[in-house]
C-alpha cells in the first residue's frame, strides 16, 4: 500500500491473479463434485424435468407419461455454445433415425440469467442464427430456472458444463452421461 491507501499496480495484479486462480479452482472443484454426483445417478430413476417453452412437439408439453417406456436422450445446451451447436446435425440425424423405435431426443436449453437483458439479447441472436442455419428437428425446451438455481433441471441432473448428454433407458433410469459414442449408447438402450 502506498501512503494514500491505494494499492500499487503490482499488488492489484497479484490480487487479480489470485482471484482468477481461486475461481478456476472452484470451477474444477464444482466439476469434480458434478462427476461424483453423476456417478451416483447411474442406474437411478431420472428426476422430473422442470422445463417450459417446448418446440417441435405440436404445441404439447412432453410429460413423464409421454416418455414412459421410451429411451430418452437429454442434451443440455446453450445457443452460445459452439460445441453444442456443432452437434445439431448429428442430433437431428439420430432423432430421425430412431424416433420410430421408441426413442425421444430432447434438447434442454440452459438459462443463465433471465434478468440480464444483455444475455437475453445475445441468446436471442444466437437462437435466430441457429434456427436459420440448422434448425432443431427434435423436441426442445427451456430450463425454467437459471443455471445457478439449485432447483433447476440442470442442477437436479448434476449438469456442470455444456454440452452434457444423458441417456435414460426404457425403465426410466439413467444409463449414462456423455457417452463417447452416443449412437452406440442409444442402440444398446433400445436393445439393439
C-alpha positions in Angstrom: 0.0 0.0 0.0 1.1 3.5 -0.7 0.8 6.3 1.8 -2.6 7.3 0.4 -4.1 3.9 0.9 -4.2 2.8 -2.8 -2.7 -0.4 -4.0 0.2 -0.4 -6.4 -0.2 -1.9 -9.9 1.8 -4.9 -8.8 -0.4 -5.6 -5.8 -3.5 -5.3 -8.0 -2.0 -7.8 -10.5 -1.2 -10.3 -7.7 -4.7 -10.0 -6.3 -6.2 -10.4 -9.8 -4.2 -13.5 -10.5 -5.1 -14.9 -7.1 -8.8 -14.3 -7.7 -8.6 -15.9 -11.1 -6.9 -19.0 -9.7 -9.4 -19.3 -7.0 -12.3 -19.1 -9.5 -10.7 -21.7 -11.7 -10.1 -24.0 -8.7 -13.7 -23.5 -7.6 -14.8 -24.5 -11.1 -12.7 -27.6 -11.1 -13.9 -28.5 -7.6 -17.5 -28.0 -8.9 -16.8 -30.2 -11.9 -15.3 -32.9 -9.7 -18.4 -32.8 -7.4 -20.6 -32.9 -10.5 -18.7 -36.0 -11.7 -19.1 -37.7 -8.4 -22.8 -36.9 -8.2 -23.4 -38.1 -11.8 -21.7 -41.4 -11.0 -24.3 -41.9 -8.2 -27.1 -41.1 -10.6 -26.3 -44.0 -13.0 -29.0 -46.7 -12.5 -31.3 -44.3 -10.6 -34.7 -43.1 -11.8 -34.3 -39.9 -13.8 -35.7 -36.8 -12.0 -38.6 -34.9 -13.4 -37.9 -32.2 -15.9 -38.7 -28.7 -14.7 -38.9 -27.1 -18.2 -41.2 -24.9 -20.3 -41.3 -23.4 -23.8 -41.5 -26.7 -25.8 -40.8 -26.6 -29.5 -41.2 -29.3 -32.1 -44.0 -31.0 -30.1 -47.1 -29.8 -31.9 -47.8 -27.4 -29.1 -47.8 -30.0 -26.4 -45.6 -30.2 -23.3 -44.0 -33.6 -23.0 -44.7 -35.2 -19.7 -43.3 -38.3 -17.9 -46.2 -40.2 -19.3 -45.2 -39.3 -22.8 -41.6 -40.6 -22.1 -42.6 -43.8 -20.2 -41.2 -46.9 -21.8 -39.0 -44.9 -24.3 -35.3 -44.4 -24.5 -34.7 -40.7 -23.8 -31.6 -38.6 -24.6 -31.4 -35.2 -22.8 -29.0 -32.8 -24.4 -28.2 -29.8 -22.2 -27.1 -26.9 -24.4 -27.0 -23.2 -25.0 -27.2 -21.4 -28.3 -24.0 -19.6 -27.5 -22.1 -22.9 -27.1 -20.3 -23.6 -30.4 -19.7 -27.3 -29.5 -23.4 -27.7 -28.7 -24.5 -26.1 -32.0 -22.0 -28.1 -34.0 -23.7 -31.3 -32.7 -27.2 -30.2 -34.0 -26.8 -32.0 -37.4 -25.7 -35.2 -35.6 -28.6 -34.9 -33.2 -31.1 -34.3 -36.0 -29.9 -37.4 -37.8 -30.0 -39.6 -34.7 -33.5 -38.4 -33.8 -34.8 -39.0 -37.4 -33.2 -42.5 -37.4 -34.5 -43.8 -34.1 -37.7 -41.8 -33.3 -39.9 -44.6 -34.7 -38.3 -47.1 -32.4 -39.5 -45.8 -29.0 -36.8 -43.1 -28.8 -37.1 -39.4 -27.8 -34.3 -36.8 -28.1 -34.9 -33.7 -26.1 -32.7 -30.6 -26.2 -32.8 -28.7 -22.8 -31.7 -25.1 -23.2 -29.9 -23.8 -20.2 -30.9 -20.3 -18.9 -28.0 -18.4 -17.3 -29.6 -15.2 -16.0 -33.2 -14.5 -17.1 -32.9 -11.0 -15.6 -29.8 -10.0 -17.6 -31.0 -8.1 -20.6 -27.7 -8.3 -22.5 -27.5 -12.1 -22.0 -31.1 -12.5 -23.3 -30.4 -10.4 -26.3 -27.3 -12.4 -27.1 -29.1 -15.7 -26.6 -31.9 -14.4 -28.9 -29.5 -13.6 -31.6 -27.8 -17.0 -31.4 -31.2 -18.7 -31.4 -32.2 -16.8 -34.6 -29.0 -17.6 -36.3 -29.0 -21.3 -35.3 -32.7 -21.8 -36.3 -32.0 -20.3 -39.8 -28.8 -22.3 -40.5 -29.5 -25.7 -38.8 -33.0 -25.8 -37.1 -33.6 -28.4 -34.5 -35.9 -31.2 -35.7 -36.2 -32.8 -32.3 -38.2 -31.6 -29.3 -36.5 -28.9 -27.3 -37.4 -26.9 -24.2 -36.1 -24.3 -21.8 -35.0 -25.0 -18.2 -37.5 -23.0 -16.1 -34.8 -21.8 -13.7 -31.4 -20.2 -14.2 -28.3 -22.4 -14.4 -27.2 -21.2 -10.9 -30.5 -22.2 -9.2 -30.2 -25.4 -7.1 -33.7 -26.5 -8.2 -33.1 -26.0 -12.0 -33.3 -29.1 -14.2 -29.5 -28.8 -14.9 -28.8 -28.9 -11.1 -31.0 -31.9 -10.4 -29.3 -33.8 -13.2 -25.9 -32.5 -12.0 -25.0 -30.8 -15.2 -22.0 -28.5 -14.7 -20.9 -27.9 -18.3 -22.2 -27.8 -21.8 -22.9 -29.8 -23.8 -23.9 -32.6 -21.4 -25.8 -35.6 -22.8 -27.7 -38.0 -20.7 -29.2 -41.3 -21.9 -32.2 -42.7 -20.0 -33.4 -46.3 -20.5 -36.9 -47.5 -21.2 -37.2 -48.2 -17.5 -36.8 -44.5 -16.7 -33.4 -45.0 -15.1 -30.2 -43.1 -16.1 -28.0 -45.2 -18.3 -25.0 -42.9 -18.8 -23.7 -39.4 -19.1 -21.8 -38.1 -22.1 -21.2 -41.5 -23.8 -18.1 -41.5 -26.1 -20.3 -43.0 -28.9 -23.9 -41.6 -28.5 -25.4 -43.7 -31.2 -23.9 -46.9 -29.8 -25.3 -46.0 -26.3 -28.8 -45.4 -27.9 -28.7 -48.7 -29.8 -27.8 -50.5 -26.6 -30.5 -48.8 -24.6 -33.0 -49.7 -27.3 -32.0 -53.3 -27.0 -30.1 -53.5 -30.3 
